Amino acid sequence: MPVNNNKIDMIAILKARKNLNRGTWITTCGISMNPLIPQGSKVYINPVASGIRVGDVVVFGLEGNLLIHRVVRLYTENSSVYYQTKGDNVFYLDPVINESNIMGCVEKIHTTPSDGAIFALHNGILARVIAGISLFEGKIHRLSCSEVLFIRPMLICMKYILKSLILMCSYLMKMKSERHCTRGMTNGV
């Protein structure tokens, strides 16, 4: 999900706040994390340095863009940690990134300015289920773009079924989190 600010300035600001270990609120644009993070939501970014797990929603810089996507896989190579990310509402997997690309984790989401509700984002079992299905969906999408004609319709159907499961789980995650939401905005939102 792209972020609604001057991209280069926002990346520099988030890097500086990460170095100071200070979180910040930013406003999103785009629909790649719907329904969990609708377009125009404010998200609180916690500048974590380590401990990112599969299922976490992270903010990262990639090719001059600032994105908010879910970690669907992580692995270690030559003592470096690498992350595979993907938006809940898109079919493709993002390029693999390393820890230096990550500005922080989404910790809180404010989706509706009219009621002032904020809900905390927790990486529970549902987040990891979404990540697993999302990773599989990304692999099916890649296959559906390259496979022979007679298999392609089945793969396309399969990826839409997986997308439905992801969106349903994301919606359930949002509903569960909103039950425990707080009223009123803090930290300058």
C-alpha positions in Angstrom: 0.0 0.0 0.0 1.6 3.3 -1.1 1.8 6.1 1.5 0.1 9.4 0.8 3.1 11.8 1.3 6.1 12.9 -0.6 7.8 9.5 -0.9 11.5 10.5 -0.7 10.9 12.9 2.2 8.7 10.3 4.1 11.3 7.6 3.7 14.0 10.0 5.1 11.7 10.9 8.0 10.9 7.3 8.8 14.6 6.3 8.7 15.5 9.2 11.0 12.6 8.3 13.4 13.8 4.6 13.3 17.3 5.7 14.3 15.9 7.7 17.2 13.6 4.7 18.1 10.5 7.0 17.8 7.2 5.9 16.2 5.0 8.0 14.1 1.5 8.2 12.5 1.3 8.3 8.7 -1.7 8.4 6.3 -2.0 5.7 3.7 -3.3 5.7 0.1 -3.9 2.6 -2.0 -5.9 -0.5 -1.6 -3.3 -3.3 -1.4 -4.0 -4.0 2.3 -7.9 -3.8 2.1 -9.9 -4.6 4.2 -7.5 -4.4 7.1 -6.1 -1.0 6.2 -8.5 0.9 3.9 -7.3 3.8 1.8 -6.9 7.0 3.9 -6.3 5.2 7.2 -3.8 6.5 9.6 -1.3 3.9 10.9 1.1 4.1 13.8 4.6 2.8 12.8 6.7 1.3 15.6 10.3 1.5 14.5 11.3 -2.1 15.4 14.9 -3.1 14.9 14.4 -6.9 15.0 11.9 -9.6 15.9 9.8 -9.3 12.8 7.7 -12.4 12.3 5.7 -13.9 9.5 2.3 -12.2 9.7 3.6 -8.8 10.8 2.5 -5.8 8.7 5.6 -3.8 7.9 6.5 -0.4 6.3 9.4 -0.6 3.9 11.1 1.3 1.2 11.5 -0.4 -2.2 12.8 1.3 -5.4 11.9 4.8 -4.1 8.4 3.8 -2.9 7.1 3.4 0.6 4.9 0.3 1.0 2.9 -1.3 3.8 2.6 -5.0 3.3 2.5 -8.3 5.3 5.5 -10.5 5.8 4.6 -13.9 4.3 8.0 -15.6 4.5 11.4 -14.9 6.1 14.7 -16.7 5.8 18.3 -16.4 6.7 21.2 -16.5 4.3 24.8 -15.7 5.2 23.7 -14.5 8.6 21.4 -11.9 7.0 17.6 -12.0 7.4 15.5 -11.6 4.2 11.7 -11.0 4.0 9.1 -11.8 1.4 6.2 -9.5 1.6 2.8 -9.2 -0.1 -0.3 -7.0 0.1 -3.4 -8.8 1.3 -5.4 -7.4 -1.6 -2.9 -8.1 -4.5 -1.9 -11.3 -6.3 1.8 -10.8 -6.7 4.7 -11.3 -4.2 7.0 -8.3 -3.7 10.7 -8.6 -4.3 12.6 -10.0 -1.4 13.9 -7.3 1.0 16.3 -7.2 3.9 16.1 -5.6 7.3 17.6 -2.3 6.1 14.6 -1.7 3.9 12.2 -2.0 6.8 11.1 1.3 8.5 9.0 -0.4 11.2 5.9 -2.4 11.9 2.3 -1.2 11.8 1.2 -1.3 15.5 -2.1 0.7 15.4 -4.7 1.5 12.8 -7.2 4.4 12.7 -9.6 3.8 9.9 -12.6 6.0 10.6 -11.9 9.6 11.6 -15.5 10.3 12.4 -15.7 8.0 15.4 -12.1 8.3 16.6 -11.6 4.5 17.0 -8.1 3.2 17.0 -7.3 -0.5 17.1 -4.1 -2.3 17.8 -2.8 -4.8 15.3 -1.7 -8.1 16.9 0.3 -10.9 15.1 -1.8 -13.8 16.2 -2.6 -17.1 14.5 -5.0 -15.4 12.1 -2.2 -13.1 10.8 0.1 -16.1 10.2 -2.8 -18.0 8.4 -3.2 -15.0 6.2 0.5 -14.9 5.5 0.6 -18.6 4.6 -2.4 -18.4 2.3 -1.0 -15.2 0.7 2.4 -16.8 0.0 0.7 -19.8 -1.7 -1.5 -17.4 -3.6 1.5 -15.5 -4.9 3.1 -18.7 -6.1 -0.2 -19.8 -7.9 -0.3 -16.4 -9.5 3.2 -16.7 -10.9 2.3 -20.2 -12.2 -1.0 -19.0 -13.8 1.0 -16.4 -15.8 3.4 -19.0 -17.3 1.6 -22.4 -17.4 0.1 -24.0 -20.5 -3.3 -23.0 -21.6 -5.3 -26.0 -20.3 -4.1 -25.6 -16.7 -4.3 -21.9 -16.6 -8.1 -21.6 -16.0 -7.8 -23.9 -13.0 -4.9 -21.9 -11.6 -6.8 -18.6 -12.0 -9.8 -20.0 -10.3 -7.7 -21.3 -7.5 -6.0 -17.9 -6.9 -9.4 -16.2 -6.7 -10.5 -18.7 -4.1 -7.3 -18.1 -2.1 -7.9 -14.3 -2.4 -11.4 -14.7 -1.0 -9.9 -16.6 2.0 -7.3 -13.9 2.6 -9.9 -11.1 2.5 -12.2 -13.1 4.8 -9.4 -13.7 7.3 -8.3 -10.1 7.1 -11.8 -8.9 7.7 -12.1 -11.2 10.7 -8.8 -10.0 12.0 -10.0 -6.4 11.7 -13.3 -7.2 13.5 -11.5 -9.0 16.3 -9.1 -6.1 16.8 -11.9 -3.4 16.7 -13.6 -5.1 19.6 -10.7 -4.2 21.7 -10.2 -0.7 20.3 -9.7 2.5 22.2 -11.5 5.8 21.7 -9.8 9.0 20.9 -6.6 9.8 19.1 -3.2 10.3 20.8 0.3 11.0 19.6 -0.8 13.9 17.3 -3.3 12.2 15.0 
